[in-house]
Amino acid sequence: MRDRGATEGRILDAAEHILVRDGIAGFGVNAVARAADVGKPLVYRYFGGRDGLLETLSRRAAEALGELPEARTGSDMVPALIYTGRALAASALARALLAAAHADPAVATTVTPLLDALPTPRGGDDDHAAHYAILLAASCFLVLHRDRQPDWVSVPLSTPRDLARLEAALAELAHSATSERN
C-alpha cells in the first residue's frame, strides 16, 4: 500500500530542490517527477501541475517564515523590515519563489501565500505605505542579489557585518522618511 503523504512530501522536496537550484527556468513537472522518482500523472493528480506545485511551495515558504512583525507607522516599521529581510535571507525557498515571481509575472499569482505573508503597513497614510513598499522592495532586492553576487554597487553583502551595516542604513532611511514629515 502506498503512503500518499510520504509521496507528496517527496514530490514537494524534489520541487523545492529544483526551484532553489535551477530557478523557474528549470522548474517543471517533468523535472520534478524525475527527481521524485514518480510518474508525471501522479504530480498532476496530487498538485494539479506546475502552478499547484508553486502554490504549495509558497505556502510551505510562508509557514517557514513564521509570524512576521506588523509594519506599523513611522519609524516603527523598522523591526518589520529588518526581521523580514533576515527571514528571507535565511530561506532559500522564499528567495527562489520571489525571484521566480519577478522573472515570470504569471508565477506571481501562484506565490500569493508567500506574498501575503510579508508584512503590510498598518496605520499611517499613503506616504507611509509608499515608504514602506520602497524600503521592503530594496531589502528584498538586496537579499535576492546576494545569491548571485557578493556586492551591489560596491557595497558588500556577504558577511554578517555587511548585513548589519545595511540594516542600520535601512533604519536610518526609515527614520529619515518619517521624521521629515513630522
GUVO-533412 format. One line per 5 residues: number of its first residue (from 1); their letters; for each residue x, y, z of N, C-alpha, C, CB. Coordinates in Angstrom, 1 decimal, always signed. Atoms other than C-alpha are relative to their C-alpha. Glycine has a CB too. Layout:
BEGIN
NUM) a) X:Y:Z:X:Y:Z:X:Y:Z:X:Y:Z | ...
This chain:
BEGIN
1) mrdrg) +0.8:-1.2:+0.0:+0.0:+0.0:+0.0:+0.9:+1.2:+0.0:-1.0:+0.0:+1.2 | -0.8:-1.3:+0.1:+1.3:+3.5:-0.9:-0.4:+0.9:+1.1:-0.2:+0.6:-1.4 | +0.2:-1.0:-1.0:+1.7:+6.3:+1.6:-0.1:+1.3:-0.8:+1.1:+0.0:+1.1 | +0.2:-1.2:+0.8:+0.2:+9.3:-0.2:+0.8:+1.2:+0.6:-1.4:+0.4:-0.1 | -0.7:-1.2:-0.7:+1.6:+11.8:+2.4:+1.5:-0.1:-0.2:-0.3:-0.1:+1.5
6) ategr) -1.4:+0.2:+0.2:+5.1:+10.4:+2.0:+0.4:+0.4:-1.4:+0.5:-1.4:+0.4 | -0.3:-0.3:+1.4:+4.9:+10.6:-1.8:-0.2:+1.5:-0.3:-1.0:-0.8:-0.9 | +0.2:-1.5:+0.2:+3.5:+14.2:-1.7:+1.3:+0.7:+0.6:-1.2:+0.5:+0.7 | -1.2:-0.6:-0.6:+6.4:+15.1:+0.6:+1.2:-0.1:-0.9:+0.3:-0.6:+1.4 | -1.1:+0.3:+0.9:+8.9:+13.5:-1.7:+0.0:+0.9:-1.3:+0.1:-1.4:-0.4
11) ildaa) +0.2:-0.8:+1.2:+7.4:+15.4:-4.7:+0.4:+1.5:+0.4:-1.4:-0.1:-0.5 | -0.2:-1.4:-0.4:+7.5:+18.7:-2.8:+1.5:+0.3:+0.3:-0.8:+0.4:+1.2 | -1.5:-0.2:-0.2:+11.1:+18.2:-1.6:+0.7:+0.1:-1.3:+0.5:-1.2:+0.9 | -0.6:-0.1:+1.3:+12.1:+17.5:-5.2:-0.2:+1.3:-0.7:-0.4:-1.2:-0.9 | +0.4:-1.2:+0.6:+10.2:+20.5:-6.4:+0.8:+1.2:+0.6:-1.5:+0.3:+0.1
16) ehilv) -0.8:-1.1:-0.7:+11.9:+22.8:-3.8:+1.4:-0.1:-0.4:-0.2:-0.2:+1.6 | -1.4:+0.1:+0.4:+15.3:+21.4:-4.6:+0.3:+0.6:-1.4:+0.5:-1.5:+0.1 | -0.2:-0.4:+1.4:+14.9:+22.0:-8.3:-0.2:+1.6:-0.1:-1.1:-0.7:-0.9 | +0.3:-1.5:+0.1:+13.4:+25.6:-7.9:+1.2:+0.7:+0.6:-1.3:+0.3:+0.8 | -1.1:-0.7:-0.6:+16.2:+26.6:-5.5:+1.3:-0.1:-0.8:+0.3:-0.6:+1.4
21) rdgia) -1.3:+0.3:+0.7:+19.0:+25.0:-7.6:-0.1:+0.7:-1.4:+0.2:-1.5:-0.1 | +0.1:-0.4:+1.5:+17.7:+25.9:-11.2:-0.8:+1.2:-0.2:-0.5:-1.2:-0.7 | +0.9:-1.1:+0.2:+15.3:+28.7:-10.7:-1.2:-0.4:-0.8:+0.7:+1.1:-0.7 | +1.2:+0.3:+0.7:+12.0:+29.0:-12.5:+0.2:-0.5:-1.4:-0.9:+1.3:-0.1 | -0.3:+0.5:+1.3:+13.6:+28.3:-15.9:+0.2:-1.5:-0.1:+1.3:+0.7:-0.6
26) gfgvn) -0.2:+1.4:+0.0:+14.5:+24.8:-14.9:-1.1:-0.8:+0.7:+1.3:-0.3:+0.7 | +1.1:+0.6:-0.9:+11.3:+24.1:-12.9:-1.1:-0.4:-0.9:-0.5:+1.0:+1.0 | +1.2:+0.5:+0.8:+8.6:+21.9:-14.5:-0.4:-1.3:+0.6:+0.4:-0.1:-1.5 | +0.6:+1.2:-0.4:+6.5:+18.9:-13.9:+0.9:-1.2:-0.3:-1.4:-0.2:-0.5 | -0.9:+1.1:+0.5:+8.8:+16.6:-15.9:+1.2:-0.1:+0.9:+0.5:+0.2:-1.4
31) avara) -1.2:+0.0:-0.8:+11.9:+17.6:-13.9:-0.3:-0.4:+1.5:+0.6:+1.4:+0.1 | +0.4:+0.3:-1.4:+10.0:+17.3:-10.5:-0.3:-1.5:+0.0:-1.2:+0.8:+0.4 | +0.4:+1.4:+0.0:+8.6:+13.9:-11.4:+1.3:-0.9:-0.1:-0.9:-0.4:-1.2 | -1.3:+0.8:+0.1:+12.1:+12.6:-12.4:+0.7:+0.0:+1.3:+0.9:+0.6:-1.2 | -0.8:-0.1:-1.2:+13.7:+13.9:-9.3:-0.7:-0.7:+1.2:+0.2:+1.5:+0.3
36) advgk) +0.7:+0.7:-1.1:+11.0:+12.5:-7.0:-0.2:-1.5:-0.3:-1.4:+0.7:+0.1 | +0.2:+1.4:+0.4:+11.0:+9.2:-8.9:-1.4:-0.5:+0.0:+0.9:-0.9:+0.9 | +1.4:+0.4:+0.1:+7.3:+9.2:-9.6:-0.4:+0.3:-1.4:-0.9:+0.9:+1.0 | +0.5:-0.3:+1.3:+5.2:+9.3:-12.7:-0.6:+1.4:-0.1:-1.1:-1.0:-0.4 | +0.5:-1.4:+0.2:+4.2:+12.7:-14.1:-1.5:+0.1:+0.3:+0.2:+0.4:-1.5
41) plvyr) +1.5:-0.1:-0.3:+0.4:+11.8:-13.8:-0.2:+0.2:+1.5:-0.7:-1.2:-0.5 | +0.2:-0.1:-1.5:+0.9:+11.5:-10.0:+0.2:+1.4:+0.4:+1.0:-0.9:+0.7 | -0.2:-1.4:-0.4:+2.3:+15.0:-9.8:-1.3:+0.8:-0.4:+1.2:+0.6:-0.8 | +1.2:-0.7:+0.4:-0.8:+16.3:-11.7:-1.1:-0.4:+0.9:-0.4:-0.4:-1.5 | +1.1:+0.4:-0.9:-3.1:+14.2:-9.5:+0.1:+0.7:+1.3:+0.0:-1.5:+0.1
46) yfggr) -0.1:-0.6:-1.3:-1.7:+15.5:-6.3:+0.1:+1.5:+0.1:+1.3:-0.5:+0.7 | -0.2:-1.5:-0.1:-0.9:+19.1:-7.2:-0.6:+0.8:-1.2:+1.5:+0.3:+0.0 | +0.6:-0.7:+1.1:-2.6:+19.9:-10.5:+1.0:+0.6:-1.0:-0.9:+1.1:+0.5 | -1.0:-0.5:+1.0:+0.6:+20.7:-12.3:+1.0:+1.0:+0.7:-0.6:+0.6:-1.2 | -1.0:-1.0:-0.4:+3.3:+23.4:-12.1:-0.5:+1.1:+0.9:+0.6:+0.6:-1.3
51) dglle) +0.5:-1.0:-0.8:+1.1:+26.1:-10.7:-0.4:-0.5:+1.4:-1.2:+0.7:-0.7 | +0.4:+0.5:-1.3:-0.2:+23.9:-7.9:+1.2:-0.3:+0.8:-0.8:-1.3:-0.2 | -1.3:+0.2:-0.7:+3.4:+22.9:-7.0:+0.5:+1.3:+0.5:+1.0:-0.7:-0.9 | -0.5:-1.3:-0.4:+4.4:+26.5:-6.9:-0.8:+0.6:+1.2:+0.0:+1.0:-1.1 | +0.9:-0.5:-1.0:+1.4:+27.5:-4.8:+0.3:-0.8:+1.4:-1.5:-0.1:-0.4
56) tlsrr) -0.3:+0.8:-1.2:+2.1:+24.6:-2.3:+1.3:+0.4:+0.6:-0.1:-1.5:-0.3 | -1.3:-0.5:-0.5:+5.7:+25.6:-2.1:+0.0:+1.4:+0.6:+1.1:+0.0:-1.2 | +0.2:-1.4:-0.5:+4.6:+29.2:-1.5:-0.6:-0.1:+1.4:-0.9:+0.8:-0.9 | +0.6:+0.2:-1.4:+2.5:+28.0:+1.5:+1.1:-0.5:+0.9:-1.2:-0.9:-0.1 | -1.1:+0.6:-0.8:+5.5:+26.0:+2.7:+1.0:+1.1:+0.4:+0.7:-1.1:-0.8
61) aaeal) -1.0:-1.0:-0.3:+7.8:+29.0:+2.5:-0.6:+1.0:+1.0:+0.4:+0.8:-1.3 | +0.7:-0.9:-0.9:+5.2:+31.3:+4.2:+0.0:-0.6:+1.4:-1.4:+0.3:-0.5 | +0.0:+0.7:-1.3:+4.9:+28.8:+7.1:+1.4:+0.1:+0.6:-0.5:-1.4:-0.1 | -1.4:+0.0:-0.5:+8.7:+28.6:+7.4:+0.4:+1.4:+0.5:+0.9:-0.5:-1.1 | -0.4:-1.4:-0.4:+9.0:+32.4:+7.6:-0.5:+0.3:+1.4:-0.5:+1.0:-0.9
66) gelpe) +0.6:-0.2:-1.3:+6.8:+32.2:+10.7:-0.8:+1.3:+0.1:+1.1:+0.1:+1.1 | +0.7:-1.3:-0.2:+5.0:+35.2:+12.2:+0.9:+1.2:-0.1:-0.7:-0.1:+1.4 | -0.8:-1.2:+0.2:+6.5:+38.3:+10.8:-0.7:+1.2:+0.8:+0.1:+0.4:-1.5 | +0.5:-1.1:-0.8:+6.1:+41.5:+12.9:-0.9:+1.0:-0.9:+1.1:+0.8:+0.6 | +0.9:-1.0:+0.7:+3.4:+44.1:+11.9:+0.8:+1.2:-0.4:-1.2:+0.3:+0.8
71) artgs) -0.6:-1.2:+0.5:+4.6:+47.0:+9.8:-0.8:+1.2:+0.5:+0.2:+0.0:-1.5 | +0.7:-1.2:-0.6:+3.4:+49.9:+12.0:+0.4:+1.3:-0.7:+0.2:+0.1:+1.5 | -0.3:-1.4:+0.6:+3.5:+53.6:+11.2:+1.4:+0.5:+0.3:-1.0:+1.0:+0.5 | -1.3:-0.7:-0.3:+6.6:+55.7:+11.0:+1.2:-0.8:+0.2:-0.2:+0.9:+1.2 | -1.3:+0.8:-0.2:+9.9:+54.5:+12.4:-0.3:-1.3:+0.6:+0.9:+0.8:+0.9
76) dmvpa) +0.4:+1.3:-0.5:+8.0:+51.6:+14.0:+0.0:-1.1:-1.1:-1.3:+0.0:+0.7 | +0.0:+1.0:+1.1:+8.2:+49.9:+10.5:+1.4:-0.7:+0.0:-0.3:+0.7:-1.3 | -1.3:+0.6:+0.1:+11.9:+49.2:+11.0:+0.1:-1.4:+0.5:+1.0:+0.9:+0.9 | -0.1:+1.4:-0.4:+11.6:+46.0:+13.0:-0.6:-1.0:-1.0:-0.7:-0.2:+1.4 | +0.6:+0.9:+1.0:+9.3:+44.5:+10.4:+0.9:-0.1:-1.2:-1.4:+0.6:-0.5
81) liytg) -0.9:+0.0:+1.1:+11.7:+45.5:+7.6:+1.2:-0.9:+0.3:+0.4:+1.4:-0.4 | -1.2:+0.7:-0.3:+14.7:+44.1:+9.3:-0.3:-1.5:+0.2:+0.7:+0.6:+1.3 | +0.4:+1.4:-0.2:+13.0:+40.9:+10.5:-0.3:-0.7:-1.3:-1.1:-0.1:+1.0 | +0.4:+0.6:+1.3:+11.5:+40.3:+7.1:+1.3:-0.3:-0.9:-1.0:+0.9:-0.7 | -1.2:+0.2:+0.8:+14.9:+40.8:+5.4:+0.8:-1.2:+0.5:+0.8:+1.2:+0.1
86) ralaa) -0.7:+1.2:-0.6:+16.5:+38.3:+7.8:-0.7:-1.3:-0.3:+0.2:+0.2:+1.5 | +0.7:+1.2:+0.2:+13.8:+35.8:+7.4:+0.1:-0.5:-1.5:-1.5:+0.2:+0.3 | -0.2:+0.3:+1.4:+14.1:+36.0:+3.6:+1.4:-0.5:-0.3:-0.4:+1.2:-0.9 | -1.4:+0.4:+0.1:+17.9:+35.7:+3.8:+0.2:-1.4:+0.4:+0.9:+1.0:+0.7 | -0.2:+1.4:-0.6:+17.5:+32.5:+5.8:-0.8:-1.0:-0.8:-0.4:+0.0:+1.4
91) salar) +0.9:+1.0:+0.7:+15.0:+30.9:+3.4:+0.3:-0.1:-1.5:-1.4:+0.3:+0.2 | -0.3:+0.1:+1.4:+16.4:+29.7:+0.1:-1.3:-0.2:-0.9:+0.9:-1.2:-0.3 | +1.2:+0.2:+0.7:+12.9:+28.6:-0.9:-0.8:+1.3:-0.2:-0.9:-1.0:+0.7 | +0.7:-1.3:+0.1:+11.3:+32.0:-0.2:+0.7:+0.9:-1.1:+0.0:+0.8:+1.4 | -0.7:-0.8:+1.0:+14.1:+33.7:-2.2:-0.2:-0.5:-1.4:+1.5:+0.0:+0.3
96) allaa) +0.2:+0.6:+1.3:+13.7:+31.3:-5.1:-1.4:+0.3:-0.5:+0.2:-1.5:+0.0 | +1.4:-0.4:+0.4:+9.9:+32.0:-5.2:-0.1:+1.4:-0.3:-1.0:-0.4:+1.2 | +0.1:-1.4:+0.4:+10.3:+35.7:-5.1:+0.8:+0.3:-1.3:+0.7:+0.9:+1.2 | -0.7:-0.2:+1.3:+12.9:+35.6:-7.9:-0.8:-0.6:-1.1:+1.4:-0.8:+0.1 | +0.9:+0.5:+1.1:+10.5:+33.4:-9.9:-1.1:+0.9:-0.3:-0.5:-1.4:+0.5
101) ahadp) +1.1:-0.9:+0.2:+7.7:+35.8:-9.4:+0.5:+1.3:-0.7:-0.7:+0.4:+1.3 | -0.5:-1.1:+0.7:+9.9:+38.6:-10.6:+0.4:-0.3:-1.4:+1.3:+0.5:+0.8 | -0.4:+0.4:+1.4:+11.2:+36.7:-13.6:-1.1:-0.4:-0.9:+0.9:-1.2:+0.1 | +1.2:+0.4:+0.8:+7.8:+35.4:-14.7:-1.3:+0.5:+0.6:+0.0:-1.6:-0.1 | +1.2:-0.6:-0.6:+4.8:+37.6:-14.0:-1.2:-1.0:+0.2:-0.5:+1.1:-0.8
106) avatt) +1.0:+1.0:-0.2:+2.5:+34.5:-14.4:+0.2:-0.7:+1.3:-0.1:-1.0:-1.2 | -0.3:+0.7:-1.2:+4.2:+33.0:-11.4:-0.5:+0.8:+1.2:+1.5:-0.3:+0.2 | +0.4:-0.8:-1.1:+3.3:+35.9:-9.2:-1.4:-0.3:+0.6:-0.1:+1.5:-0.4 | +1.3:+0.4:-0.4:-0.3:+34.7:-9.0:+0.0:-1.3:+0.8:-1.0:-0.1:-1.1 | -0.1:+1.3:-0.7:+0.8:+31.3:-7.8:+0.7:+0.1:+1.4:+0.6:-1.0:-0.9
111) vtpll) -0.7:-0.2:-1.2:+3.0:+32.6:-5.0:-0.6:+0.9:+1.0:+1.5:+0.4:-0.3 | +0.8:-0.9:-0.9:+0.3:+34.6:-3.3:+0.1:-0.3:+1.5:-1.5:+0.0:-0.4 | -0.2:+0.2:-1.4:+0.6:+32.8:+0.0:+1.3:+0.6:+0.6:+0.0:-1.5:+0.3 | -1.2:-0.6:-0.5:+4.2:+33.9:+0.4:-0.1:+1.5:+0.0:+1.2:-0.5:-0.9 | +0.1:-1.4:+0.1:+3.5:+37.4:-0.8:-1.0:+0.6:+1.1:-0.5:+0.5:-1.4
116) dalpt) +1.0:-0.4:-1.0:+0.5:+37.6:+1.6:+0.6:-0.1:+1.4:-1.2:-0.8:+0.0 | -0.6:+0.1:-1.3:+2.8:+36.6:+4.5:+0.9:+1.1:+0.3:+0.8:-1.3:+0.0 | -0.9:-1.1:-0.2:+5.0:+39.6:+4.0:-0.8:+1.1:+0.7:+0.6:+0.6:-1.3 | +0.7:-1.0:-0.7:+4.1:+42.4:+6.4:-0.4:+1.2:-0.9:+0.8:+0.6:+1.2 | +0.5:-1.1:+0.7:+2.0:+45.2:+5.0:-0.2:+1.2:+1.0:-1.4:-0.3:-0.8
121) prggd) +0.1:-1.1:-0.9:+1.8:+48.7:+6.5:-1.4:+0.1:+0.7:+0.3:+1.3:-0.7 | +1.2:-0.2:-0.8:-0.8:+49.3:+9.2:+0.0:+1.4:+0.6:-0.2:-1.1:+1.2 | +0.0:-1.4:-0.5:-1.9:+52.8:+10.1:+0.7:+0.9:-0.9:+0.5:+0.0:+1.4 | -0.7:-1.0:+0.8:-0.3:+55.9:+8.8:-0.8:+0.4:-1.2:+1.3:-0.6:-0.5 | +0.7:-0.5:+1.1:-1.1:+57.3:+5.5:+0.6:-0.6:-1.3:+0.1:+1.6:-0.1
126) ddhaa) -0.5:+0.5:+1.3:-0.4:+56.7:+1.8:+1.5:+0.2:-0.1:-0.7:+0.7:-1.2 | -1.5:-0.2:+0.1:+3.1:+58.2:+2.1:+0.7:-1.1:+0.8:+0.4:+1.4:+0.5 | -0.6:+1.1:-0.8:+3.9:+55.7:+4.9:+0.0:-1.3:-0.8:-0.8:-0.1:+1.3 | +0.1:+1.3:+0.8:+2.7:+52.8:+2.7:+1.0:+0.1:-1.1:-1.4:-0.2:-0.5 | -1.0:-0.1:+1.1:+4.9:+54.1:-0.1:+1.4:-0.1:+0.5:-0.2:+1.4:-0.8
131) hyail) -1.4:+0.1:-0.6:+8.0:+54.5:+2.1:+0.2:-1.5:+0.3:+0.1:+0.9:+1.2 | -0.1:+1.4:-0.4:+7.4:+51.0:+3.4:+0.2:-0.9:-1.2:-1.2:-0.5:+0.9 | -0.1:+0.8:+1.2:+6.9:+49.5:+0.0:+1.4:+0.1:-0.7:-1.1:+0.4:-1.0 | -1.3:-0.3:+0.7:+10.1:+51.1:-1.4:+1.1:-0.7:+0.9:+0.3:+1.5:-0.1 | -1.0:+0.6:-0.8:+12.2:+50.0:+1.6:-0.1:-1.5:+0.1:-0.1:+0.6:+1.5
136) laasc) +0.1:+1.4:+0.0:+10.8:+46.5:+1.6:+0.5:-0.6:-1.3:-1.4:-0.5:+0.2 | -0.5:+0.4:+1.4:+11.5:+46.2:-2.2:+1.5:+0.0:+0.0:-0.6:+0.9:-1.1 | -1.5:-0.1:-0.1:+15.1:+47.4:-1.6:+0.6:-1.1:+0.8:+0.4:+1.3:+0.5 | -0.4:+1.1:-0.9:+15.5:+44.9:+1.2:-0.1:-1.4:-0.7:-0.8:+0.0:+1.3 | +0.2:+1.3:+0.7:+14.1:+42.0:-0.9:+1.0:+0.0:-1.2:-1.4:+0.0:-0.6
141) flvlh) -1.0:+0.0:+1.1:+16.3:+43.0:-3.9:+1.4:-0.3:+0.5:+0.0:+1.4:-0.7 | -1.4:+0.3:-0.4:+19.5:+43.0:-1.9:+0.1:-1.4:+0.5:+0.3:+1.0:+1.2 | +0.0:+1.4:-0.5:+18.6:+39.7:-0.3:+0.1:-1.0:-1.2:-1.2:-0.4:+0.8 | -0.1:+0.8:+1.2:+18.0:+38.2:-3.8:+1.3:+0.2:-0.8:-1.2:+0.3:-0.9 | -1.2:-0.3:+0.8:+21.0:+39.9:-5.4:+1.2:-0.8:+0.7:+0.3:+1.5:+0.0
146) rdrqp) -1.1:+0.7:-0.7:+23.2:+38.4:-2.7:+0.2:-1.4:-0.4:-0.3:+0.1:+1.5 | -0.1:+1.4:+0.5:+22.5:+34.9:-4.1:+0.9:+0.0:-1.2:-1.3:-0.6:-0.2 | -0.8:+0.0:+1.3:+24.2:+36.0:-7.4:+1.3:+0.6:+0.1:-0.9:+0.7:-1.0 | -1.2:-0.7:-0.1:+26.9:+38.4:-6.4:+0.3:+0.4:+1.4:+0.1:+1.2:-1.0 | -0.3:-0.4:-1.4:+28.7:+39.3:-3.2:-0.1:+1.5:+0.4:+1.4:-0.4:+0.4
151) dwvsv) +0.2:-1.4:-0.3:+28.1:+43.0:-3.6:-1.0:+0.7:-0.9:+1.4:+0.8:+0.0 | +0.8:-0.8:+0.9:+25.9:+45.7:-5.1:+0.5:+1.4:+0.1:-1.6:-0.1:+0.5 | -0.6:-1.3:+0.2:+27.3:+48.9:-6.4:+1.1:+0.3:+1.1:-1.0:+1.1:+0.1 | -1.2:-0.1:-0.9:+30.5:+48.3:-4.4:-0.4:-0.1:+1.5:+0.8:+1.2:-0.2 | +0.4:+0.3:-1.4:+28.5:+47.6:-1.1:+0.0:-1.5:+0.2:-1.4:+0.7:+0.3
156) plstp) +0.0:+1.4:-0.2:+29.4:+44.2:+0.2:-1.2:-0.5:+0.7:+1.3:-0.3:+0.9 | +1.3:+0.6:-0.5:+26.5:+41.9:+1.0:+0.3:-1.4:+0.7:-0.9:-0.2:-1.1 | -0.2:+1.4:-0.4:+28.2:+38.7:+2.2:+0.2:-0.4:+1.4:+1.2:-0.5:-0.8 | -0.3:+0.4:-1.4:+29.2:+38.9:+5.8:-1.1:+0.6:+1.0:+1.4:+0.5:+0.5 | +0.9:-0.5:-1.0:+27.1:+39.4:+9.0:+0.2:+1.5:+0.2:+0.1:-0.8:+1.3
161) rdlar) -0.3:-1.5:-0.2:+28.9:+42.8:+9.4:-0.6:+0.8:-1.1:+1.6:+0.2:+0.1 | +0.5:-0.8:+1.2:+27.9:+43.9:+5.9:-1.6:+0.1:+0.2:+0.3:-0.8:-1.3 | +1.4:+0.0:-0.2:+24.3:+42.9:+6.7:-0.4:+1.0:+1.1:-0.6:-1.4:+0.2 | +0.3:-0.9:-1.1:+24.3:+44.8:+10.0:+0.1:+1.5:-0.5:+1.0:-0.2:+1.2 | -0.1:-1.3:+0.6:+25.5:+47.9:+8.1:-1.2:+0.4:-0.8:+1.3:+0.1:-0.9
166) leaal) +1.2:-0.3:+0.8:+22.7:+47.6:+5.6:-1.3:+0.2:+0.9:-0.2:-1.2:-1.0 | +1.2:-0.1:-0.9:+20.1:+47.1:+8.4:+0.1:+1.4:+0.7:+0.0:-1.1:+1.1 | -0.2:-1.4:-0.6:+21.5:+50.3:+10.1:-0.4:+1.0:-1.0:+1.4:+0.2:+0.6 | +0.3:-1.0:+1.0:+21.2:+52.2:+6.9:-1.5:-0.1:-0.3:+0.7:-0.3:-1.4 | +1.5:+0.2:+0.2:+17.6:+50.8:+6.4:-0.7:+0.7:+1.1:-0.4:-1.5:-0.1
171) aelah) +0.6:-0.7:-1.2:+16.7:+52.0:+9.9:+0.1:+1.5:-0.1:+0.6:-0.5:+1.3 | -0.2:-1.4:+0.2:+18.2:+55.4:+9.2:-0.9:+0.6:-1.1:+1.5:+0.3:-0.3 | +0.9:-0.5:+1.1:+16.3:+55.8:+5.9:-1.5:+0.0:+0.5:+0.1:-0.9:-1.2 | +1.4:+0.1:-0.5:+13.0:+54.7:+7.6:-0.2:+1.2:+1.0:-0.3:-1.3:+0.7 | +0.2:-1.1:-1.0:+13.5:+57.2:+10.5:+0.0:+1.4:-0.8:+1.2:+0.0:+1.0
176) satse) -0.1:-1.3:+0.8:+14.5:+60.0:+8.0:-1.3:+0.2:-0.8:+1.2:-0.1:-1.0 | +1.2:-0.1:+0.8:+11.5:+59.3:+5.8:-1.2:+0.4:+0.8:-0.3:-1.3:-0.8 | +1.1:-0.3:-0.9:+9.1:+59.6:+8.7:+0.2:+1.2:+0.8:-0.3:-1.2:+0.9 | -0.3:-1.1:-0.8:+10.8:+62.3:+10.7:-0.2:+1.4:-0.7:+1.3:+0.0:+0.7 | +0.1:-1.2:+0.8:+10.9:+64.9:+7.9:-1.4:+0.5:-0.1:+0.7:-0.2:-1.4
181) rn) +1.4:-0.3:+0.2:+7.1:+64.8:+7.7:-0.6:+0.5:+1.3:-0.7:-1.2:-0.5 | +0.6:-0.4:-1.4:+6.5:+65.4:+11.5:+0.3:+1.4:+0.4:+0.5:-1.0:+1.0
